[in-house]
Amino acid sequence: MDYFSEILTSTEITWQVALVRILASFFIGTLVGIERETHDQPAGLRTHILISIGATVVMLISIFIPQTFTNFQNGDPGRIAAQVVSGIGFLGAGAILKFGADVKGLTTAASIWAMAALGLAIGAGMFVIGFIGVVVILFALTVMNLFEKRVFKERTIRKVELVVKKKDSDIQALKAVFKTQDIKIIQTGFERNINEATDRIVFLVGVTRKINIQKLSENIEKQPGIVSIKVDILE
């Protein structure tokens, strides 16, 4: 037990110290990776494990070099590790995907960045901070995710394009139809065709996953003067 405690508190990088820190890094990477994997994110279990271990190894090297090569008078243990903070941004950017007007993967990109920070902490022997960090991160990814979905409704952006006869054109009445189905109006566009005596009204709206597009179209169709209805996912 004393031997193990010695390894945990050691400031000298030996193979035993490196092994314990890499295994601890593997463990915290697995915890966060499993959570991301269950949500079918582009960066899942293996990615988070590799990021965590990679950051830990970089920190071990950063500490090991000035300890071993004492001739380097200007050796800075934080110099190599600092590159992880900026370099991990490129990997995080790869996890961000754009679907139409919706952007997915921002949370996963943030978890990648946080995993690198935890890996650096473990590599520096800051086990307590590392494990506290992973608990808080898992809390944010799970409990706060449920809270966010309950309080803030997740919406996707759609474009609703209507052609209405000029004499029956009433934007406020159409907006009222959207409100009955819990649809958030983001922006409204208007164009009048004088020759055909029709108005082209475009609504940019935020809809929930429960939206029934067919029912929405039927409710809009009940409004007087509707010539055509078009509902698209915004590209």
C-alpha positions in Angstrom: 0.0 0.0 0.0 2.8 2.4 0.9 4.5 1.5 -2.5 1.3 2.4 -4.4 0.9 5.6 -2.4 4.5 6.5 -3.3 3.8 6.0 -7.0 0.7 8.2 -6.8 2.5 11.0 -5.1 5.8 10.7 -6.9 7.1 13.7 -8.8 9.7 11.7 -10.7 8.6 10.0 -13.9 9.4 6.3 -13.8 7.8 3.6 -15.8 5.6 2.6 -12.8 4.4 6.2 -12.4 3.8 6.5 -16.1 1.8 3.2 -16.2 -0.5 4.2 -13.3 -1.2 7.6 -14.9 -1.9 6.2 -18.3 -4.3 3.6 -16.9 -6.0 6.3 -14.9 -6.3 8.4 -18.1 -7.7 5.4 -19.9 -10.4 5.0 -17.2 -11.6 8.6 -17.3 -11.5 8.6 -21.1 -13.7 5.4 -21.1 -16.3 7.0 -18.8 -16.8 10.1 -21.0 -16.4 8.1 -24.2 -19.2 5.7 -23.2 -21.6 8.6 -22.6 -20.8 10.1 -26.0 -21.1 6.7 -27.7 -24.6 6.2 -26.3 -25.7 9.4 -28.0 -24.2 8.2 -31.4 -21.8 11.1 -31.5 -19.0 11.3 -34.2 -16.4 11.2 -31.5 -17.1 8.2 -29.3 -15.4 5.7 -26.9 -12.1 5.1 -28.7 -11.6 8.8 -29.6 -12.0 10.0 -26.1 -9.7 7.3 -24.7 -7.0 8.2 -27.2 -7.3 11.9 -26.6 -7.1 11.4 -22.8 -4.1 9.0 -23.1 -2.4 11.2 -25.7 -2.6 14.3 -23.5 -1.3 12.3 -20.5 1.7 11.0 -22.5 2.5 14.5 -23.7 2.4 15.8 -20.1 4.6 12.9 -19.0 7.1 13.7 -21.7 7.0 17.4 -20.7 7.9 16.6 -17.1 10.4 13.8 -18.0 12.6 15.8 -20.4 13.8 18.5 -17.9 14.1 15.9 -15.1 16.3 13.7 -17.3 18.2 16.1 -19.4 19.4 18.6 -16.8 21.7 20.3 -19.2 18.7 22.1 -20.7 18.8 25.2 -18.6 15.7 26.7 -20.2 13.6 23.6 -20.1 9.9 24.3 -19.4 7.6 21.4 -18.5 4.5 23.3 -19.7 5.9 24.2 -23.1 5.1 20.9 -24.9 1.8 20.4 -23.0 0.6 23.8 -24.0 0.5 22.7 -27.6 -2.2 20.2 -26.7 -4.6 23.0 -25.7 -4.3 24.7 -29.1 -3.8 21.5 -31.2 -6.9 19.8 -29.9 -9.1 22.5 -31.4 -8.4 21.0 -34.9 -9.7 17.6 -33.8 -12.7 19.2 -32.1 -13.6 21.0 -35.3 -13.9 17.6 -37.0 -16.7 16.6 -34.6 -18.8 19.6 -35.6 -21.2 18.7 -38.4 -23.7 20.9 -40.2 -27.1 19.4 -41.1 -29.0 22.1 -43.1 -29.2 25.1 -40.8 -28.6 23.0 -37.7 -25.1 22.5 -36.2 -24.4 19.3 -34.4 -21.4 18.1 -32.4 -20.6 21.3 -30.4 -21.0 19.4 -27.1 -18.8 16.6 -28.3 -16.1 19.1 -29.5 -16.2 20.6 -26.0 -15.9 17.2 -24.4 -12.9 16.5 -26.6 -11.2 19.7 -25.4 -12.1 18.9 -21.8 -10.8 15.3 -22.1 -7.4 16.7 -23.3 -7.3 19.0 -20.2 -8.1 16.0 -17.9 -5.4 14.0 -19.6 -2.9 16.7 -18.9 -4.0 16.8 -15.3 -3.6 13.1 -14.9 -0.2 13.2 -16.6 0.9 15.8 -14.1 -0.1 13.5 -11.3 -3.2 15.6 -10.3 -5.4 12.6 -9.8 -7.9 14.3 -7.5 -8.5 17.2 -9.9 -8.7 14.7 -12.8 -11.4 12.5 -11.2 -13.3 15.5 -9.9 -13.2 16.9 -13.4 -14.6 13.7 -15.0 -17.4 13.5 -12.5 -18.4 17.1 -13.2 -18.1 16.6 -17.0 -20.3 13.4 -16.8 -22.8 15.4 -14.7 -22.9 18.1 -17.3 -23.4 15.6 -20.2 -26.1 13.5 -18.5 -28.1 15.3 -15.8 -27.8 18.8 -17.4 -28.7 17.2 -20.8 -32.0 16.0 -19.3 -32.6 19.4 -17.6 -31.9 21.3 -20.9 -34.3 19.1 -22.8 -37.0 19.6 -20.2 -36.6 23.4 -19.8 -35.4 24.4 -23.3 -37.1 22.7 -26.2 -34.7 21.5 -29.0 -35.8 22.9 -32.3 -34.8 22.5 -35.9 -35.1 25.3 -38.5 -37.5 25.0 -41.3 -38.6 27.3 -44.1 -42.4 27.6 -44.8 -43.2 29.2 -48.1 -46.8 30.3 -48.8 -48.4 31.8 -51.8 -51.6 33.7 -50.9 -54.1 35.6 -52.9 -53.5 39.3 -52.4 -57.0 40.1 -51.2 -56.8 37.4 -48.5 -53.2 38.1 -47.4 -53.0 38.3 -43.6 -49.5 37.7 -42.1 -50.8 38.0 -38.5 -53.5 35.4 -39.0 -50.8 33.0 -40.4 -48.5 33.7 -37.5 -51.4 32.7 -35.2 -51.6 29.3 -36.9 -47.9 28.7 -36.1 -48.4 29.6 -32.5 -51.1 27.0 -32.1 -48.5 24.3 -32.9 -45.8 25.7 -30.7 -43.8 26.9 -33.6 -41.3 29.7 -33.1 -41.2 32.3 -35.9 -37.6 33.5 -36.4 -38.0 35.6 -39.5 -40.6 36.7 -42.0 -40.1 37.5 -45.7 -42.6 39.1 -48.1 -42.9 39.4 -51.9 -45.9 40.6 -54.0 -46.6 39.5 -57.5 -48.6 42.4 -59.0 -49.5 40.6 -62.3 -50.9 37.5 -60.6 -52.3 39.4 -57.5 -50.6 37.0 -55.1 -48.3 37.4 -52.1 -45.3 35.1 -51.5 -44.8 34.9 -47.7 -41.8 33.1 -46.3 -41.5 32.1 -42.7 -38.2 30.9 -41.1 -39.4 28.9 -38.1 -38.1 26.8 -35.3 -40.0 23.5 -34.8 -39.7 20.7 -32.2 -39.3 17.0 -33.1 -42.9 16.4 -32.3 -44.1 18.7 -35.1 -46.7 17.2 -37.5 -45.9 18.8 -40.9 -49.0 17.4 -42.5 -51.2 18.8 -39.7 -49.5 22.2 -40.0 -50.2 22.2 -43.7 -53.8 21.3 -43.2 -54.3 24.1 -40.7 -52.6 26.7 -43.0 -54.8 25.4 -45.9 -57.9 26.4 -43.9 -56.9 30.0 -44.1 -58.6 31.9 -46.9 -56.7 32.6 -50.2 -54.0 29.9 -49.8 -52.7 28.9 -53.2 -49.7 26.8 -52.3 -47.7 25.6 -49.3 -44.1 24.4 -49.2 -42.2 23.3 -46.1 -38.5 22.6 -46.4 -35.5 21.9 -44.1 -33.4 25.0 -44.5 -30.2 24.3 -46.5 
